[in-house]
């Protein structure tokens, strides 16, 4: 399934990959409430996450799980290119690989999480710009001088595409970030550390 507008963008563009295929069992062990659809500041969590990517990047590929029609509809309405990953339950890597395969001609990617609605567009722009200027990996750092706290999203150049496509399991791209030279982008954005894991996180 592919929903939403498929954008024609320059080959050297940075593309957003929004991972929105998780089941959020920590938020609701019974699976009755999808955390991505819970309201925060008047809109679903995933809408905020997608809107901030779309404010900066010319194309955003949003990966949803099989049967995630409600999330897919929200994202398609915003203008994301929505793709369904039938293997999403095997781990985050499957969703990431699925999204990358739909945008594998890009110069690079900003990989963002659907449950991180507080990341500012300026942070996304800074990460994309760092890759455009030659970095292979760019990670945001909040208040580096007092704690060196790395967060999300993370941007990759296409140099790492083979490694990214070889990922498996639930660790995502952490190993690639750990084992390679990384450009740290200092940002005044606590949103890079804030995800929605449990109901109190919505406050």
Secondary structure as GFF3:
##gff-version 3
##sequence-region A 1 203
A	DSSP	beta_strand	2	3	.	.	.	ID=ss1
A	DSSP	beta_strand	14	20	.	.	.	ID=ss2
A	DSSP	three_ten_helix	35	37	.	.	.	ID=ss3
A	DSSP	beta_strand	39	40	.	.	.	ID=ss4
A	DSSP	beta_strand	43	44	.	.	.	ID=ss5
A	DSSP	alpha_helix	45	54	.	.	.	ID=ss6
A	DSSP	beta_strand	60	65	.	.	.	ID=ss7
A	DSSP	alpha_helix	69	78	.	.	.	ID=ss8
A	DSSP	beta_strand	81	85	.	.	.	ID=ss9
A	DSSP	three_ten_helix	88	90	.	.	.	ID=ss10
A	DSSP	alpha_helix	92	101	.	.	.	ID=ss11
A	DSSP	beta_strand	108	113	.	.	.	ID=ss12
A	DSSP	alpha_helix	121	132	.	.	.	ID=ss13
A	DSSP	beta_strand	137	142	.	.	.	ID=ss14
A	DSSP	alpha_helix	144	147	.	.	.	ID=ss15
A	DSSP	beta_strand	149	157	.	.	.	ID=ss16
A	DSSP	three_ten_helix	158	160	.	.	.	ID=ss17
A	DSSP	alpha_helix	161	165	.	.	.	ID=ss18
A	DSSP	alpha_helix	174	179	.	.	.	ID=ss19
A	DSSP	beta_strand	183	187	.	.	.	ID=ss20
A	DSSP	three_ten_helix	190	193	.	.	.	ID=ss21
A	DSSP	three_ten_helix	199	202	.	.	.	ID=ss22
###
